[in-house]
Amino acid sequence: MSRQRSMEKILTSEYVSIGELVRITGVRYSTLKFYTEEGMLPFEQEEEKLTRRFPREKAVSRIEEIRLLREQGLSVPTIKERLIE
């Protein structure tokens, strides 16, 4: 049996995993991992070894924002500057 949470549960959760963010947004895992490592995607992590938890609403709207800026032809460094302002 699958250990994945149902989409219904994910969409009502305060926090989601990176895998669940992939399911919600359709953005590739490697892309989300890159955004996270670049500091573009907010997450919480209790300890170094523990799973990163993403505040769902904030993360989804941030991913949308990045997607729109990418569609406008902006580079990742430029987007990063805008987001961190």
Backbone as JSON Lines, residues from 0, in Angstrom:
{"i":0,"aa":"M","n":[0.84,-1.2,0.0],"ca":[0.0,0.0,0.0],"c":[0.87,1.25,0.0]}
{"i":1,"aa":"S","n":[0.42,2.28,-0.66],"ca":[1.17,3.52,-0.78],"c":[1.2,4.29,0.54]}
{"i":2,"aa":"R","n":[2.34,4.83,0.85],"ca":[2.45,5.62,2.08],"c":[2.21,7.09,1.82]}
{"i":3,"aa":"Q","n":[1.94,7.44,0.57],"ca":[1.68,8.83,0.23],"c":[0.39,9.32,0.85]}
{"i":4,"aa":"R","n":[0.41,10.57,1.24],"ca":[-0.83,11.17,1.75],"c":[-1.74,11.48,0.56]}
{"i":5,"aa":"S","n":[-3.02,11.5,0.82],"ca":[-3.97,11.82,-0.25],"c":[-3.83,13.3,-0.61]}
{"i":6,"aa":"M","n":[-4.2,13.61,-1.84],"ca":[-4.12,15.0,-2.3],"c":[-4.97,15.9,-1.4]}
{"i":7,"aa":"E","n":[-6.09,15.37,-0.96],"ca":[-6.99,16.11,-0.06],"c":[-6.25,16.5,1.23]}
{"i":8,"aa":"K","n":[-5.53,15.54,1.8],"ca":[-4.76,15.8,3.02],"c":[-3.64,16.82,2.77]}
{"i":9,"aa":"I","n":[-2.95,16.64,1.64],"ca":[-1.85,17.53,1.3],"c":[-2.35,18.97,1.17]}
{"i":10,"aa":"L","n":[-3.46,19.13,0.47],"ca":[-3.99,20.47,0.19],"c":[-4.57,21.17,1.42]}
{"i":11,"aa":"T","n":[-4.73,20.43,2.51],"ca":[-5.22,21.06,3.73],"c":[-4.13,21.12,4.8]}
{"i":12,"aa":"S","n":[-2.95,20.58,4.49],"ca":[-1.86,20.59,5.45],"c":[-1.18,21.94,5.52]}
{"i":13,"aa":"E","n":[-0.73,22.27,6.71],"ca":[0.03,23.51,6.87],"c":[1.42,23.34,6.26]}
{"i":14,"aa":"Y","n":[1.99,22.14,6.45],"ca":[3.33,21.85,5.93],"c":[3.3,20.67,4.98]}
{"i":15,"aa":"V","n":[4.17,20.72,3.97],"ca":[4.27,19.63,3.01],"c":[5.74,19.29,2.77]}
{"i":16,"aa":"S","n":[5.96,18.09,2.24],"ca":[7.32,17.68,1.88],"c":[7.62,18.17,0.46]}
{"i":17,"aa":"I","n":[8.88,18.06,0.07],"ca":[9.24,18.48,-1.29],"c":[8.54,17.59,-2.33]}
{"i":18,"aa":"G","n":[8.39,16.3,-2.02],"ca":[7.68,15.39,-2.92],"c":[6.22,15.8,-3.11]}
{"i":19,"aa":"E","n":[5.61,16.24,-2.01],"ca":[4.22,16.69,-2.09],"c":[4.11,18.0,-2.86]}
{"i":20,"aa":"L","n":[5.12,18.86,-2.73],"ca":[5.14,20.1,-3.52],"c":[5.21,19.78,-5.01]}
{"i":21,"aa":"V","n":[5.97,18.75,-5.36],"ca":[6.05,18.31,-6.76],"c":[4.65,17.94,-7.24]}
{"i":22,"aa":"R","n":[3.93,17.17,-6.41],"ca":[2.57,16.74,-6.79],"c":[1.61,17.91,-6.92]}
{"i":23,"aa":"I","n":[1.71,18.88,-6.03],"ca":[0.79,20.03,-6.06],"c":[1.07,20.94,-7.24]}
{"i":24,"aa":"T","n":[2.35,21.22,-7.49],"ca":[2.72,22.25,-8.47],"c":[3.07,21.73,-9.85]}
{"i":25,"aa":"G","n":[3.43,20.43,-9.93],"ca":[3.86,19.89,-11.21],"c":[5.28,20.3,-11.58]}
{"i":26,"aa":"V","n":[5.98,20.95,-10.66],"ca":[7.36,21.36,-10.9],"c":[8.28,20.19,-10.53]}
{"i":27,"aa":"R","n":[9.29,19.96,-11.33],"ca":[10.19,18.83,-11.11],"c":[10.9,18.9,-9.76]}
{"i":28,"aa":"Y","n":[11.15,17.74,-9.19],"ca":[11.85,17.61,-7.91],"c":[13.2,18.34,-7.95]}
{"i":29,"aa":"S","n":[13.96,18.11,-9.03],"ca":[15.29,18.71,-9.13],"c":[15.21,20.24,-9.15]}
{"i":30,"aa":"T","n":[14.18,20.77,-9.77],"ca":[13.98,22.22,-9.84],"c":[13.67,22.78,-8.45]}
{"i":31,"aa":"L","n":[12.77,22.11,-7.73],"ca":[12.42,22.56,-6.38],"c":[13.62,22.46,-5.44]}
{"i":32,"aa":"K","n":[14.4,21.41,-5.61],"ca":[15.59,21.22,-4.78],"c":[16.57,22.37,-5.05]}
{"i":33,"aa":"F","n":[16.72,22.73,-6.32],"ca":[17.59,23.83,-6.71],"c":[17.11,25.15,-6.09]}
{"i":34,"aa":"Y","n":[15.8,25.43,-6.21],"ca":[15.24,26.66,-5.63],"c":[15.49,26.7,-4.12]}
{"i":35,"aa":"T","n":[15.34,25.55,-3.47],"ca":[15.54,25.45,-2.03],"c":[16.99,25.76,-1.68]}
{"i":36,"aa":"E","n":[17.91,25.12,-2.41],"ca":[19.34,25.33,-2.15],"c":[19.78,26.75,-2.44]}
{"i":37,"aa":"E","n":[19.09,27.41,-3.37],"ca":[19.42,28.81,-3.7],"c":[18.77,29.79,-2.73]}
{"i":38,"aa":"G","n":[18.01,29.25,-1.77],"ca":[17.37,30.12,-0.79],"c":[16.12,30.83,-1.3]}
{"i":39,"aa":"M","n":[15.56,30.31,-2.4],"ca":[14.39,30.94,-3.01],"c":[13.08,30.38,-2.49]}
{"i":40,"aa":"L","n":[13.16,29.25,-1.8],"ca":[11.96,28.57,-1.33],"c":[12.04,28.4,0.18]}
{"i":41,"aa":"P","n":[11.06,28.96,0.92],"ca":[11.11,28.9,2.38],"c":[10.82,27.5,2.9]}
{"i":42,"aa":"F","n":[11.6,27.07,3.88],"ca":[11.34,25.77,4.51],"c":[11.78,25.81,5.96]}
{"i":43,"aa":"E","n":[11.35,24.82,6.71],"ca":[11.77,24.68,8.09],"c":[12.4,23.31,8.24]}
{"i":44,"aa":"Q","n":[13.38,23.23,9.1],"ca":[14.06,21.97,9.32],"c":[14.49,21.93,10.78]}
{"i":45,"aa":"E","n":[13.95,20.98,11.52],"ca":[14.23,20.88,12.95],"c":[15.73,20.71,13.2]}
{"i":46,"aa":"E","n":[16.3,19.71,12.55],"ca":[17.73,19.44,12.67],"c":[18.26,19.14,11.28]}
{"i":47,"aa":"E","n":[19.57,19.24,11.13],"ca":[20.22,19.03,9.84],"c":[19.74,17.77,9.12]}
{"i":48,"aa":"K","n":[19.63,16.68,9.84],"ca":[19.32,15.38,9.2],"c":[17.83,15.18,8.92]}
{"i":49,"aa":"L","n":[17.0,15.98,9.53],"ca":[15.57,15.77,9.37],"c":[15.03,16.35,8.07]}
{"i":50,"aa":"T","n":[13.88,15.85,7.67],"ca":[13.22,16.28,6.45],"c":[12.88,17.77,6.5]}
{"i":51,"aa":"R","n":[13.04,18.41,5.37],"ca":[12.63,19.81,5.25],"c":[11.12,19.85,5.12]}
{"i":52,"aa":"R","n":[10.52,20.76,5.86],"ca":[9.06,20.94,5.76],"c":[8.81,22.31,5.15]}
{"i":53,"aa":"F","n":[7.95,22.34,4.16],"ca":[7.65,23.59,3.48],"c":[6.28,24.09,3.9]}
{"i":54,"aa":"P","n":[6.18,25.37,4.31],"ca":[4.85,25.91,4.59],"c":[4.09,25.95,3.26]}
{"i":55,"aa":"R","n":[3.07,25.12,3.16],"ca":[2.41,24.87,1.87],"c":[1.99,26.13,1.11]}
{"i":56,"aa":"E","n":[1.18,26.97,1.73],"ca":[0.65,28.14,1.02],"c":[1.76,29.07,0.55]}
{"i":57,"aa":"K","n":[2.69,29.33,1.44],"ca":[3.8,30.23,1.13],"c":[4.66,29.65,0.0]}
{"i":58,"aa":"A","n":[4.96,28.35,0.1],"ca":[5.81,27.7,-0.89],"c":[5.14,27.67,-2.26]}
{"i":59,"aa":"V","n":[3.85,27.33,-2.3],"ca":[3.13,27.27,-3.57],"c":[3.07,28.65,-4.23]}
{"i":60,"aa":"S","n":[2.8,29.69,-3.45],"ca":[2.74,31.02,-4.06],"c":[4.13,31.48,-4.49]}
{"i":61,"aa":"R","n":[5.16,31.09,-3.76],"ca":[6.54,31.43,-4.16],"c":[6.91,30.73,-5.47]}
{"i":62,"aa":"I","n":[6.52,29.47,-5.61],"ca":[6.81,28.71,-6.83],"c":[6.09,29.36,-8.03]}
{"i":63,"aa":"E","n":[4.85,29.79,-7.81],"ca":[4.08,30.48,-8.86],"c":[4.79,31.77,-9.27]}
{"i":64,"aa":"E","n":[5.26,32.51,-8.27],"ca":[5.96,33.77,-8.5],"c":[7.22,33.53,-9.34]}
{"i":65,"aa":"I","n":[7.99,32.51,-8.96],"ca":[9.22,32.17,-9.69],"c":[8.87,31.77,-11.13]}
{"i":66,"aa":"R","n":[7.81,30.98,-11.28],"ca":[7.38,30.51,-12.61],"c":[7.04,31.71,-13.5]}
{"i":67,"aa":"L","n":[6.31,32.67,-12.96],"ca":[5.93,33.86,-13.74],"c":[7.16,34.67,-14.16]}
{"i":68,"aa":"L","n":[8.08,34.85,-13.22],"ca":[9.29,35.62,-13.52],"c":[10.16,34.9,-14.55]}
{"i":69,"aa":"R","n":[10.2,33.55,-14.47],"ca":[10.96,32.77,-15.47],"c":[10.31,32.94,-16.85]}
{"i":70,"aa":"E","n":[8.97,32.94,-16.88],"ca":[8.25,33.11,-18.15],"c":[8.52,34.47,-18.76]}
{"i":71,"aa":"Q","n":[8.81,35.46,-17.9],"ca":[9.14,36.81,-18.4],"c":[10.59,36.87,-18.87]}
{"i":72,"aa":"G","n":[11.28,35.74,-18.78],"ca":[12.65,35.67,-19.28],"c":[13.72,36.1,-18.29]}
{"i":73,"aa":"L","n":[13.35,36.23,-17.02],"ca":[14.34,36.63,-16.03],"c":[15.23,35.45,-15.63]}
{"i":74,"aa":"S","n":[16.49,35.77,-15.35],"ca":[17.44,34.73,-14.94],"c":[17.24,34.41,-13.46]}
{"i":75,"aa":"V","n":[17.73,33.26,-13.04],"ca":[17.62,32.85,-11.64],"c":[18.29,33.87,-10.71]}
{"i":76,"aa":"P","n":[19.52,34.35,-11.01],"ca":[20.12,35.36,-10.11],"c":[19.25,36.62,-9.97]}
{"i":77,"aa":"T","n":[18.63,37.05,-11.06],"ca":[17.76,38.23,-11.02],"c":[16.52,37.96,-10.17]}
{"i":78,"aa":"I","n":[15.93,36.79,-10.35],"ca":[14.74,36.4,-9.59],"c":[15.1,36.34,-8.11]}
{"i":79,"aa":"K","n":[16.24,35.76,-7.81],"ca":[16.72,35.64,-6.44],"c":[16.8,37.01,-5.77]}
{"i":80,"aa":"E","n":[17.37,37.97,-6.5],"ca":[17.48,39.34,-5.98],"c":[16.1,39.91,-5.67]}
{"i":81,"aa":"R","n":[15.17,39.72,-6.58],"ca":[13.81,40.23,-6.4],"c":[13.12,39.62,-5.2]}
{"i":82,"aa":"L","n":[13.29,38.31,-5.03],"ca":[12.63,37.6,-3.93],"c":[13.19,37.95,-2.58]}
{"i":83,"aa":"I","n":[14.49,38.22,-2.55],"ca":[15.15,38.45,-1.27],"c":[15.06,39.91,-0.84]}
{"i":84,"aa":"E","n":[14.68,40.79,-1.73],"ca":[14.54,42.23,-1.41],"c":[13.63,42.46,-0.23]}
